[in-house]
Amino acid sequence: MTLEEMLRRAPVVPVLTIEDEAHAVPLGRALVEGGVPMLEVTLRTPAALGAIRRIAAEVEGAVVGAGTVLTARDLDRAVEAGARFA
């Protein structure tokens, strides 16, 4: 899926700063069920990569990406976790 195709799926892209990985899946499911499938998780917390990993694996219909990507290593780690955009 191209970036343009991804952006056509959602009216907005929420920017999520997740402090507790356990909140990632319920939050992701609620947003997808509410019609917001594009989810950006910022890499500003220790839980961020785990949150991306869990949303990508467990939230059907979610297209999860990473925000606050500051280095090539950040990008590599986000992609490994399941991010589809950054």
N, CA, C and O atoms as a CHARMM CRD file, in Angstrom:
* protein
*
  344
    1    1 MET  N      0.84300  -1.17000   0.00000 PROA 1      0.00000
    2    1 MET  CA     0.00000   0.00000   0.00000 PROA 1      0.00000
    3    1 MET  C      0.89400   1.24100   0.00000 PROA 1      0.00000
    4    1 MET  O      1.83700   1.34400   0.78400 PROA 1      0.00000
    5    2 THR  N      0.58200   2.16500  -0.88100 PROA 2      0.00000
    6    2 THR  CA     1.36000   3.39900  -0.95600 PROA 2      0.00000
    7    2 THR  C      0.92700   4.35900   0.15000 PROA 2      0.00000
    8    2 THR  O     -0.12000   4.17300   0.77200 PROA 2      0.00000
    9    3 LEU  N      1.73200   5.37200   0.38500 PROA 3      0.00000
   10    3 LEU  CA     1.38100   6.38200   1.38400 PROA 3      0.00000
   11    3 LEU  C      0.06700   7.06500   1.00900 PROA 3      0.00000
   12    3 LEU  O     -0.77700   7.30700   1.87100 PROA 3      0.00000
   13    4 GLU  N     -0.10200   7.37100  -0.25700 PROA 4      0.00000
   14    4 GLU  CA    -1.34800   8.01400  -0.69300 PROA 4      0.00000
   15    4 GLU  C     -2.54900   7.12600  -0.38800 PROA 4      0.00000
   16    4 GLU  O     -3.57500   7.62100   0.07900 PROA 4      0.00000
   17    5 GLU  N     -2.43800   5.82900  -0.64200 PROA 5      0.00000
   18    5 GLU  CA    -3.53200   4.90000  -0.34600 PROA 5      0.00000
   19    5 GLU  C     -3.81000   4.84000   1.15700 PROA 5      0.00000
   20    5 GLU  O     -4.96400   4.77700   1.58100 PROA 5      0.00000
   21    6 MET  N     -2.74700   4.86000   1.95000 PROA 6      0.00000
   22    6 MET  CA    -2.91400   4.84900   3.40000 PROA 6      0.00000
   23    6 MET  C     -3.66200   6.09100   3.87200 PROA 6      0.00000
   24    6 MET  O     -4.58600   5.99900   4.68100 PROA 6      0.00000
   25    7 LEU  N     -3.26100   7.24200   3.36600 PROA 7      0.00000
   26    7 LEU  CA    -3.86800   8.49500   3.81500 PROA 7      0.00000
   27    7 LEU  C     -5.32100   8.63700   3.36400 PROA 7      0.00000
   28    7 LEU  O     -6.10400   9.32900   4.01500 PROA 7      0.00000
   29    8 ARG  N     -5.68300   7.99900   2.27100 PROA 8      0.00000
   30    8 ARG  CA    -7.07800   8.04000   1.81600 PROA 8      0.00000
   31    8 ARG  C     -7.99400   7.23500   2.74100 PROA 8      0.00000
   32    8 ARG  O     -9.21000   7.42400   2.72200 PROA 8      0.00000
   33    9 ARG  N     -7.42600   6.34500   3.54400 PROA 9      0.00000
   34    9 ARG  CA    -8.22400   5.49700   4.43900 PROA 9      0.00000
   35    9 ARG  C     -8.68400   6.21300   5.69600 PROA 9      0.00000
   36    9 ARG  O     -9.60600   5.74500   6.36400 PROA 9      0.00000
   37   10 ALA  N     -8.07000   7.32800   6.03400 PROA 10     0.00000
   38   10 ALA  CA    -8.36500   7.94500   7.33200 PROA 10     0.00000
   39   10 ALA  C     -8.57300   9.44200   7.21400 PROA 10     0.00000
   40   10 ALA  O     -7.84000  10.12100   6.49500 PROA 10     0.00000
   41   11 PRO  N     -9.57700   9.96000   7.92300 PROA 11     0.00000
   42   11 PRO  CA    -9.79600  11.40700   7.91200 PROA 11     0.00000
   43   11 PRO  C     -8.72800  12.16000   8.70200 PROA 11     0.00000
   44   11 PRO  O     -8.44600  13.32300   8.41400 PROA 11     0.00000
   45   12 VAL  N     -8.13700  11.50100   9.69200 PROA 12     0.00000
   46   12 VAL  CA    -7.08400  12.07900  10.52100 PROA 12     0.00000
   47   12 VAL  C     -6.09700  10.97400  10.89200 PROA 12     0.00000
   48   12 VAL  O     -6.40700   9.78600  10.79900 PROA 12     0.00000
   49   13 VAL  N     -4.91100  11.38700  11.31200 PROA 13     0.00000
   50   13 VAL  CA    -3.92300  10.44300  11.82600 PROA 13     0.00000
   51   13 VAL  C     -3.57700  10.89600  13.24400 PROA 13     0.00000
   52   13 VAL  O     -2.85100  11.87400  13.42000 PROA 13     0.00000
   53   14 PRO  N     -4.09000  10.19100  14.25600 PROA 14     0.00000
   54   14 PRO  CA    -3.77800  10.58500  15.62300 PROA 14     0.00000
   55   14 PRO  C     -2.31700  10.31100  15.95200 PROA 14     0.00000
   56   14 PRO  O     -1.73600   9.32500  15.49800 PROA 14     0.00000
   57   15 VAL  N     -1.74400  11.18700  16.73600 PROA 15     0.00000
   58   15 VAL  CA    -0.37100  11.01700  17.20400 PROA 15     0.00000
   59   15 VAL  C     -0.46200  10.52400  18.64600 PROA 15     0.00000
   60   15 VAL  O     -0.92600  11.24200  19.53200 PROA 15     0.00000
   61   16 LEU  N     -0.01300   9.29400  18.86500 PROA 16     0.00000
   62   16 LEU  CA    -0.15800   8.63800  20.16300 PROA 16     0.00000
   63   16 LEU  C      1.17600   8.57700  20.89300 PROA 16     0.00000
   64   16 LEU  O      2.17000   8.10100  20.34500 PROA 16     0.00000
   65   17 THR  N      1.19500   9.05300  22.11000 PROA 17     0.00000
   66   17 THR  CA     2.35300   8.90700  22.98300 PROA 17     0.00000
   67   17 THR  C      1.94300   7.90700  24.05600 PROA 17     0.00000
   68   17 THR  O      1.22300   8.24700  24.99500 PROA 17     0.00000
   69   18 ILE  N      2.40700   6.67500  23.90700 PROA 18     0.00000
   70   18 ILE  CA     1.96400   5.58600  24.77600 PROA 18     0.00000
   71   18 ILE  C      3.01400   5.32500  25.84100 PROA 18     0.00000
   72   18 ILE  O      4.15200   4.96600  25.53600 PROA 18     0.00000
   73   19 GLU  N      2.62600   5.50700  27.07100 PROA 19     0.00000
   74   19 GLU  CA     3.52500   5.30900  28.21500 PROA 19     0.00000
   75   19 GLU  C      3.54200   3.86600  28.70300 PROA 19     0.00000
   76   19 GLU  O      4.54300   3.39700  29.24500 PROA 19     0.00000
   77   20 ASP  N      2.41500   3.15800  28.50600 PROA 20     0.00000
   78   20 ASP  CA     2.27600   1.78500  28.99900 PROA 20     0.00000
   79   20 ASP  C      1.84800   0.90700  27.82600 PROA 20     0.00000
   80   20 ASP  O      0.76600   1.08400  27.26600 PROA 20     0.00000
   81   21 GLU  N      2.70000  -0.02900  27.46700 PROA 21     0.00000
   82   21 GLU  CA     2.45100  -0.90700  26.32600 PROA 21     0.00000
   83   21 GLU  C      1.10200  -1.63100  26.44300 PROA 21     0.00000
   84   21 GLU  O      0.47800  -1.94000  25.42900 PROA 21     0.00000
   85   22 ALA  N      0.65900  -1.89800  27.65600 PROA 22     0.00000
   86   22 ALA  CA    -0.61700  -2.59300  27.86800 PROA 22     0.00000
   87   22 ALA  C     -1.80600  -1.78900  27.35800 PROA 22     0.00000
   88   22 ALA  O     -2.87100  -2.36000  27.12100 PROA 22     0.00000
   89   23 HSD  N     -1.65400  -0.49100  27.18500 PROA 23     0.00000
   90   23 HSD  CA    -2.74400   0.34500  26.68900 PROA 23     0.00000
   91   23 HSD  C     -2.81000   0.38200  25.16300 PROA 23     0.00000
   92   23 HSD  O     -3.79900   0.84900  24.59900 PROA 23     0.00000
   93   24 ALA  N     -1.78100  -0.10000  24.50100 PROA 24     0.00000
   94   24 ALA  CA    -1.67300   0.03700  23.05200 PROA 24     0.00000
   95   24 ALA  C     -2.80600  -0.65900  22.30200 PROA 24     0.00000
   96   24 ALA  O     -3.44800  -0.03800  21.45400 PROA 24     0.00000
   97   25 VAL  N     -3.05800  -1.90400  22.58800 PROA 25     0.00000
   98   25 VAL  CA    -4.06100  -2.66300  21.83700 PROA 25     0.00000
   99   25 VAL  C     -5.47700  -2.14200  22.09200 PROA 25     0.00000
  100   25 VAL  O     -6.21300  -1.91800  21.13100 PROA 25     0.00000
  101   26 PRO  N     -5.89100  -1.93900  23.35500 PROA 26     0.00000
  102   26 PRO  CA    -7.24100  -1.39000  23.54800 PROA 26     0.00000
  103   26 PRO  C     -7.42100  -0.02200  22.88500 PROA 26     0.00000
  104   26 PRO  O     -8.47300   0.24700  22.30500 PROA 26     0.00000
  105   27 LEU  N     -6.42300   0.82900  22.96400 PROA 27     0.00000
  106   27 LEU  CA    -6.50000   2.14200  22.32600 PROA 27     0.00000
  107   27 LEU  C     -6.58500   1.99900  20.81100 PROA 27     0.00000
  108   27 LEU  O     -7.40800   2.64200  20.16000 PROA 27     0.00000
  109   28 GLY  N     -5.72900   1.15300  20.26100 PROA 28     0.00000
  110   28 GLY  CA    -5.74000   0.91700  18.81700 PROA 28     0.00000
  111   28 GLY  C     -7.07300   0.37900  18.33500 PROA 28     0.00000
  112   28 GLY  O     -7.60100   0.83200  17.31900 PROA 28     0.00000
  113   29 ARG  N     -7.61500  -0.58200  19.05800 PROA 29     0.00000
  114   29 ARG  CA    -8.91400  -1.15400  18.67300 PROA 29     0.00000
  115   29 ARG  C    -10.01800  -0.10200  18.71600 PROA 29     0.00000
  116   29 ARG  O    -10.85100  -0.03500  17.81200 PROA 29     0.00000
  117   30 ALA  N    -10.02500   0.71600  19.76100 PROA 30     0.00000
  118   30 ALA  CA   -11.05600   1.75200  19.89200 PROA 30     0.00000
  119   30 ALA  C    -10.97700   2.73500  18.72600 PROA 30     0.00000
  120   30 ALA  O    -12.00400   3.12500  18.17100 PROA 30     0.00000
  121   31 LEU  N     -9.77600   3.13100  18.35900 PROA 31     0.00000
  122   31 LEU  CA    -9.62500   4.08000  17.25400 PROA 31     0.00000
  123   31 LEU  C    -10.04900   3.46300  15.92600 PROA 31     0.00000
  124   31 LEU  O    -10.75000   4.10400  15.14200 PROA 31     0.00000
  125   32 VAL  N     -9.63400   2.23200  15.66800 PROA 32     0.00000
  126   32 VAL  CA   -10.01900   1.56800  14.41800 PROA 32     0.00000
  127   32 VAL  C    -11.53700   1.39600  14.36100 PROA 32     0.00000
  128   32 VAL  O    -12.15700   1.67400  13.33500 PROA 32     0.00000
  129   33 GLU  N    -12.12800   0.94200  15.45500 PROA 33     0.00000
  130   33 GLU  CA   -13.58700   0.77300  15.48900 PROA 33     0.00000
  131   33 GLU  C    -14.30200   2.10000  15.31200 PROA 33     0.00000
  132   33 GLU  O    -15.42600   2.12800  14.81200 PROA 33     0.00000
  133   34 GLY  N    -13.67500   3.20100  15.71000 PROA 34     0.00000
  134   34 GLY  CA   -14.24900   4.52900  15.54600 PROA 34     0.00000
  135   34 GLY  C    -13.99200   5.14100  14.18100 PROA 34     0.00000
  136   34 GLY  O    -14.35300   6.29300  13.93900 PROA 34     0.00000
  137   35 GLY  N    -13.36900   4.37900  13.28200 PROA 35     0.00000
  138   35 GLY  CA   -13.14700   4.85800  11.92400 PROA 35     0.00000
  139   35 GLY  C    -11.81400   5.52600  11.68500 PROA 35     0.00000
  140   35 GLY  O    -11.63100   6.20300  10.67400 PROA 35     0.00000
  141   36 VAL  N    -10.87500   5.34400  12.60700 PROA 36     0.00000
  142   36 VAL  CA    -9.54300   5.95400  12.46500 PROA 36     0.00000
  143   36 VAL  C     -8.49800   4.82900  12.43500 PROA 36     0.00000
  144   36 VAL  O     -7.96000   4.45600  13.47800 PROA 36     0.00000
  145   37 PRO  N     -8.21000   4.28900  11.24000 PROA 37     0.00000
  146   37 PRO  CA    -7.29600   3.14800  11.14800 PROA 37     0.00000
  147   37 PRO  C     -5.80700   3.50800  11.10500 PROA 37     0.00000
  148   37 PRO  O     -4.95900   2.65600  11.37100 PROA 37     0.00000
  149   38 MET  N     -5.48300   4.75800  10.77500 PROA 38     0.00000
  150   38 MET  CA    -4.08300   5.17200  10.69800 PROA 38     0.00000
  151   38 MET  C     -3.64900   5.66600  12.07500 PROA 38     0.00000
  152   38 MET  O     -4.24300   6.60000  12.61300 PROA 38     0.00000
  153   39 LEU  N     -2.62300   5.04900  12.64300 PROA 39     0.00000
  154   39 LEU  CA    -2.17800   5.36200  14.00100 PROA 39     0.00000
  155   39 LEU  C     -0.68400   5.63000  14.00300 PROA 39     0.00000
  156   39 LEU  O      0.10200   4.78100  13.58300 PROA 39     0.00000
  157   40 GLU  N     -0.29200   6.79000  14.46800 PROA 40     0.00000
  158   40 GLU  CA     1.13100   7.11600  14.59000 PROA 40     0.00000
  159   40 GLU  C      1.51200   7.05500  16.06600 PROA 40     0.00000
  160   40 GLU  O      0.94300   7.76600  16.89400 PROA 40     0.00000
  161   41 VAL  N      2.47800   6.20200  16.38500 PROA 41     0.00000
  162   41 VAL  CA     2.98700   6.08900  17.75100 PROA 41     0.00000
  163   41 VAL  C      4.33600   6.80000  17.80500 PROA 41     0.00000
  164   41 VAL  O      5.26200   6.44500  17.07500 PROA 41     0.00000
  165   42 THR  N      4.43900   7.79800  18.66700 PROA 42     0.00000
  166   42 THR  CA     5.70100   8.52700  18.78300 PROA 42     0.00000
  167   42 THR  C      6.74400   7.66000  19.48000 PROA 42     0.00000
  168   42 THR  O      6.41200   6.84400  20.34000 PROA 42     0.00000
  169   43 LEU  N      7.98400   7.84100  19.10800 PROA 43     0.00000
  170   43 LEU  CA     9.08100   7.08700  19.71900 PROA 43     0.00000
  171   43 LEU  C      9.67200   7.83900  20.90400 PROA 43     0.00000
  172   43 LEU  O     10.88100   7.79100  21.12700 PROA 43     0.00000
  173   44 ARG  N      8.83400   8.53100  21.66300 PROA 44     0.00000
  174   44 ARG  CA     9.30300   9.32900  22.79100 PROA 44     0.00000
  175   44 ARG  C      9.24300   8.61300  24.13000 PROA 44     0.00000
  176   44 ARG  O      9.62400   9.18500  25.15100 PROA 44     0.00000
  177   45 THR  N      8.77200   7.37100  24.14600 PROA 45     0.00000
  178   45 THR  CA     8.68600   6.64000  25.41400 PROA 45     0.00000
  179   45 THR  C      9.33600   5.27400  25.26200 PROA 45     0.00000
  180   45 THR  O      9.46100   4.76500  24.14800 PROA 45     0.00000
  181   46 PRO  N      9.75100   4.67800  26.37300 PROA 46     0.00000
  182   46 PRO  CA    10.31200   3.32800  26.31100 PROA 46     0.00000
  183   46 PRO  C      9.31500   2.28200  25.81600 PROA 46     0.00000
  184   46 PRO  O      9.72400   1.23000  25.32500 PROA 46     0.00000
  185   47 ALA  N      8.02700   2.55000  25.93500 PROA 47     0.00000
  186   47 ALA  CA     6.99100   1.59300  25.52500 PROA 47     0.00000
  187   47 ALA  C      6.65200   1.67900  24.03700 PROA 47     0.00000
  188   47 ALA  O      5.90100   0.84200  23.53500 PROA 47     0.00000
  189   48 ALA  N      7.17700   2.65400  23.33300 PROA 48     0.00000
  190   48 ALA  CA     6.74400   2.93100  21.95900 PROA 48     0.00000
  191   48 ALA  C      6.93000   1.76100  20.99900 PROA 48     0.00000
  192   48 ALA  O      5.98600   1.38800  20.30200 PROA 48     0.00000
  193   49 LEU  N      8.10700   1.18100  20.94900 PROA 49     0.00000
  194   49 LEU  CA     8.34300   0.08700  19.98800 PROA 49     0.00000
  195   49 LEU  C      7.48400  -1.12700  20.31500 PROA 49     0.00000
  196   49 LEU  O      6.96700  -1.78100  19.40900 PROA 49     0.00000
  197   50 GLY  N      7.32700  -1.43300  21.58900 PROA 50     0.00000
  198   50 GLY  CA     6.44300  -2.52700  21.98200 PROA 50     0.00000
  199   50 GLY  C      5.00800  -2.23600  21.60600 PROA 50     0.00000
  200   50 GLY  O      4.27700  -3.13600  21.19100 PROA 50     0.00000
  201   51 ALA  N      4.59600  -0.98200  21.74800 PROA 51     0.00000
  202   51 ALA  CA     3.23700  -0.58200  21.37500 PROA 51     0.00000
  203   51 ALA  C      3.02300  -0.75100  19.87500 PROA 51     0.00000
  204   51 ALA  O      1.98600  -1.26100  19.45100 PROA 51     0.00000
  205   52 ILE  N      3.98000  -0.33300  19.08200 PROA 52     0.00000
  206   52 ILE  CA     3.88900  -0.52400  17.62600 PROA 52     0.00000
  207   52 ILE  C      3.79500  -2.00700  17.31000 PROA 52     0.00000
  208   52 ILE  O      2.94900  -2.42500  16.51900 PROA 52     0.00000
  209   53 ARG  N      4.64600  -2.78700  17.91500 PROA 53     0.00000
  210   53 ARG  CA     4.67200  -4.24300  17.68200 PROA 53     0.00000
  211   53 ARG  C      3.31100  -4.86000  17.99300 PROA 53     0.00000
  212   53 ARG  O      2.78400  -5.64300  17.20300 PROA 53     0.00000
  213   54 ARG  N      2.75200  -4.50900  19.13300 PROA 54     0.00000
  214   54 ARG  CA     1.48000  -5.10400  19.55400 PROA 54     0.00000
  215   54 ARG  C      0.32000  -4.63900  18.68800 PROA 54     0.00000
  216   54 ARG  O     -0.53000  -5.45000  18.31900 PROA 54     0.00000
  217   55 ILE  N      0.26400  -3.36200  18.35800 PROA 55     0.00000
  218   55 ILE  CA    -0.81600  -2.87100  17.50100 PROA 55     0.00000
  219   55 ILE  C     -0.73600  -3.54800  16.13300 PROA 55     0.00000
  220   55 ILE  O     -1.74900  -4.01000  15.60600 PROA 55     0.00000
  221   56 ALA  N      0.45800  -3.60700  15.56400 PROA 56     0.00000
  222   56 ALA  CA     0.63100  -4.22300  14.24300 PROA 56     0.00000
  223   56 ALA  C      0.18700  -5.69000  14.24900 PROA 56     0.00000
  224   56 ALA  O     -0.39100  -6.16900  13.27300 PROA 56     0.00000
  225   57 ALA  N      0.45300  -6.38800  15.32900 PROA 57     0.00000
  226   57 ALA  CA     0.14900  -7.81400  15.40100 PROA 57     0.00000
  227   57 ALA  C     -1.28300  -8.11200  15.83400 PROA 57     0.00000
  228   57 ALA  O     -1.84600  -9.13400  15.44400 PROA 57     0.00000
  229   58 GLU  N     -1.87500  -7.23000  16.63600 PROA 58     0.00000
  230   58 GLU  CA    -3.12800  -7.59000  17.29700 PROA 58     0.00000
  231   58 GLU  C     -4.34500  -6.75800  16.91600 PROA 58     0.00000
  232   58 GLU  O     -5.46700  -7.13000  17.25900 PROA 58     0.00000
  233   59 VAL  N     -4.15500  -5.65400  16.22400 PROA 59     0.00000
  234   59 VAL  CA    -5.30000  -4.78300  15.91800 PROA 59     0.00000
  235   59 VAL  C     -5.61400  -4.88600  14.42800 PROA 59     0.00000
  236   59 VAL  O     -4.95700  -4.27200  13.58800 PROA 59     0.00000
  237   60 GLU  N     -6.63500  -5.67700  14.13100 PROA 60     0.00000
  238   60 GLU  CA    -7.03800  -5.86700  12.74300 PROA 60     0.00000
  239   60 GLU  C     -7.52600  -4.55000  12.15500 PROA 60     0.00000
  240   60 GLU  O     -8.32600  -3.84300  12.76900 PROA 60     0.00000
  241   61 GLY  N     -7.04000  -4.22900  10.96500 PROA 61     0.00000
  242   61 GLY  CA    -7.44900  -3.01500  10.27700 PROA 61     0.00000
  243   61 GLY  C     -6.59400  -1.80100  10.57200 PROA 61     0.00000
  244   61 GLY  O     -6.73700  -0.76700   9.91900 PROA 61     0.00000
  245   62 ALA  N     -5.70400  -1.91300  11.55000 PROA 62     0.00000
  246   62 ALA  CA    -4.83800  -0.77700  11.89500 PROA 62     0.00000
  247   62 ALA  C     -3.66700  -0.68800  10.93000 PROA 62     0.00000
  248   62 ALA  O     -3.10400  -1.70200  10.51600 PROA 62     0.00000
  249   63 VAL  N     -3.31400   0.53100  10.58300 PROA 63     0.00000
  250   63 VAL  CA    -2.08200   0.81200   9.84900 PROA 63     0.00000
  251   63 VAL  C     -1.26500   1.66700  10.80200 PROA 63     0.00000
  252   63 VAL  O     -1.54600   2.85100  10.98800 PROA 63     0.00000
  253   64 VAL  N     -0.25700   1.05900  11.39900 PROA 64     0.00000
  254   64 VAL  CA     0.50400   1.73900  12.44600 PROA 64     0.00000
  255   64 VAL  C      1.83300   2.23600  11.90200 PROA 64     0.00000
  256   64 VAL  O      2.49700   1.56800  11.11000 PROA 64     0.00000
  257   65 GLY  N      2.19800   3.42900  12.35200 PROA 65     0.00000
  258   65 GLY  CA     3.46200   4.01700  11.94500 PROA 65     0.00000
  259   65 GLY  C      4.16600   4.61900  13.14000 PROA 65     0.00000
  260   65 GLY  O      3.65700   4.58300  14.26100 PROA 65     0.00000
  261   66 ALA  N      5.33300   5.16900  12.89400 PROA 66     0.00000
  262   66 ALA  CA     6.15700   5.74500  13.95800 PROA 66     0.00000
  263   66 ALA  C      6.35400   7.23500  13.71800 PROA 66     0.00000
  264   66 ALA  O      6.52600   7.68800  12.58700 PROA 66     0.00000
  265   67 GLY  N      6.32500   7.97900  14.81300 PROA 67     0.00000
  266   67 GLY  CA     6.62000   9.39900  14.77000 PROA 67     0.00000
  267   67 GLY  C      7.82200   9.69600  15.64000 PROA 67     0.00000
  268   67 GLY  O      8.28500   8.83000  16.38200 PROA 67     0.00000
  269   68 THR  N      8.32100  10.89400  15.55500 PROA 68     0.00000
  270   68 THR  CA     9.52100  11.30500  16.28100 PROA 68     0.00000
  271   68 THR  C     10.67900  10.35600  15.94500 PROA 68     0.00000
  272   68 THR  O     11.39200   9.87800  16.82800 PROA 68     0.00000
  273   69 VAL  N     10.83900  10.10400  14.66100 PROA 69     0.00000
  274   69 VAL  CA    11.92100   9.25700  14.16200 PROA 69     0.00000
  275   69 VAL  C     13.10700  10.17600  13.89200 PROA 69     0.00000
  276   69 VAL  O     13.09200  10.95800  12.94100 PROA 69     0.00000
  277   70 LEU  N     14.12700  10.07900  14.72600 PROA 70     0.00000
  278   70 LEU  CA    15.23600  11.03400  14.66200 PROA 70     0.00000
  279   70 LEU  C     16.49900  10.48800  14.01600 PROA 70     0.00000
  280   70 LEU  O     17.35400  11.25900  13.57900 PROA 70     0.00000
  281   71 THR  N     16.62700   9.16100  13.95200 PROA 71     0.00000
  282   71 THR  CA    17.84400   8.56300  13.40400 PROA 71     0.00000
  283   71 THR  C     17.48900   7.39300  12.49100 PROA 71     0.00000
  284   71 THR  O     16.36400   6.89300  12.50300 PROA 71     0.00000
  285   72 ALA  N     18.46000   6.97400  11.71000 PROA 72     0.00000
  286   72 ALA  CA    18.26400   5.78900  10.86600 PROA 72     0.00000
  287   72 ALA  C     17.99500   4.56400  11.73300 PROA 72     0.00000
  288   72 ALA  O     17.21000   3.69300  11.35700 PROA 72     0.00000
  289   73 ARG  N     18.64000   4.49900  12.88600 PROA 73     0.00000
  290   73 ARG  CA    18.40800   3.37900  13.82600 PROA 73     0.00000
  291   73 ARG  C     16.96300   3.38800  14.31700 PROA 73     0.00000
  292   73 ARG  O     16.34700   2.32800  14.42800 PROA 73     0.00000
  293   74 ASP  N     16.41500   4.56100  14.61200 PROA 74     0.00000
  294   74 ASP  CA    15.00300   4.65900  14.99800 PROA 74     0.00000
  295   74 ASP  C     14.11800   4.07800  13.89800 PROA 74     0.00000
  296   74 ASP  O     13.20100   3.30300  14.16800 PROA 74     0.00000
  297   75 LEU  N     14.40500   4.46400  12.66000 PROA 75     0.00000
  298   75 LEU  CA    13.61200   3.98100  11.53700 PROA 75     0.00000
  299   75 LEU  C     13.71100   2.46600  11.41800 PROA 75     0.00000
  300   75 LEU  O     12.69500   1.78900  11.26100 PROA 75     0.00000
  301   76 ASP  N     14.91000   1.93500  11.49000 PROA 76     0.00000
  302   76 ASP  CA    15.09600   0.48500  11.39000 PROA 76     0.00000
  303   76 ASP  C     14.32200  -0.24900  12.48200 PROA 76     0.00000
  304   76 ASP  O     13.66000  -1.25200  12.21400 PROA 76     0.00000
  305   77 ARG  N     14.40800   0.24700  13.69900 PROA 77     0.00000
  306   77 ARG  CA    13.72100  -0.39700  14.81900 PROA 77     0.00000
  307   77 ARG  C     12.20700  -0.30200  14.67700 PROA 77     0.00000
  308   77 ARG  O     11.49200  -1.24300  15.02100 PROA 77     0.00000
  309   78 ALA  N     11.72100   0.81100  14.18000 PROA 78     0.00000
  310   78 ALA  CA    10.27900   0.97600  13.97200 PROA 78     0.00000
  311   78 ALA  C      9.76400   0.01200  12.90500 PROA 78     0.00000
  312   78 ALA  O      8.72100  -0.61900  13.08100 PROA 78     0.00000
  313   79 VAL  N     10.49000  -0.09800  11.81400 PROA 79     0.00000
  314   79 VAL  CA    10.09900  -1.02100  10.74400 PROA 79     0.00000
  315   79 VAL  C     10.12500  -2.46100  11.25800 PROA 79     0.00000
  316   79 VAL  O      9.21200  -3.23700  10.97300 PROA 79     0.00000
  317   80 GLU  N     11.15300  -2.81700  12.00600 PROA 80     0.00000
  318   80 GLU  CA    11.23600  -4.16000  12.58900 PROA 80     0.00000
  319   80 GLU  C     10.05200  -4.43900  13.50800 PROA 80     0.00000
  320   80 GLU  O      9.59900  -5.57800  13.61100 PROA 80     0.00000
  321   81 ALA  N      9.55500  -3.40900  14.17200 PROA 81     0.00000
  322   81 ALA  CA     8.41900  -3.56100  15.09700 PROA 81     0.00000
  323   81 ALA  C      7.08600  -3.65000  14.34500 PROA 81     0.00000
  324   81 ALA  O      6.07700  -4.05000  14.92600 PROA 81     0.00000
  325   82 GLY  N      7.07400  -3.28500  13.06700 PROA 82     0.00000
  326   82 GLY  CA     5.84400  -3.37600  12.28700 PROA 82     0.00000
  327   82 GLY  C      5.30600  -2.07200  11.75900 PROA 82     0.00000
  328   82 GLY  O      4.21500  -2.04500  11.18900 PROA 82     0.00000
  329   83 ALA  N      6.04400  -0.97900  11.93000 PROA 83     0.00000
  330   83 ALA  CA     5.58500   0.31500  11.41000 PROA 83     0.00000
  331   83 ALA  C      5.52900   0.27700   9.88900 PROA 83     0.00000
  332   83 ALA  O      6.42200  -0.25500   9.22900 PROA 83     0.00000
  333   84 ARG  N      4.46200   0.85300   9.34900 PROA 84     0.00000
  334   84 ARG  CA     4.29300   0.88700   7.90100 PROA 84     0.00000
  335   84 ARG  C      4.54400   2.26300   7.31800 PROA 84     0.00000
  336   84 ARG  O      4.55200   2.44300   6.10000 PROA 84     0.00000
  337   85 PHE  N      4.75000   3.23400   8.19700 PROA 85     0.00000
  338   85 PHE  CA     5.14100   4.57600   7.75900 PROA 85     0.00000
  339   85 PHE  C      5.87700   5.24400   8.89700 PROA 85     0.00000
  340   85 PHE  O      5.78700   4.81300  10.04700 PROA 85     0.00000
  341   86 ALA  N      6.60100   6.29200   8.57500 PROA 86     0.00000
  342   86 ALA  CA     7.35800   7.04000   9.60100 PROA 86     0.00000
  343   86 ALA  C      7.45400   8.48500   9.17900 PROA 86     0.00000
  344   86 ALA  O      8.04700   9.29800   9.88800 PROA 86     0.00000
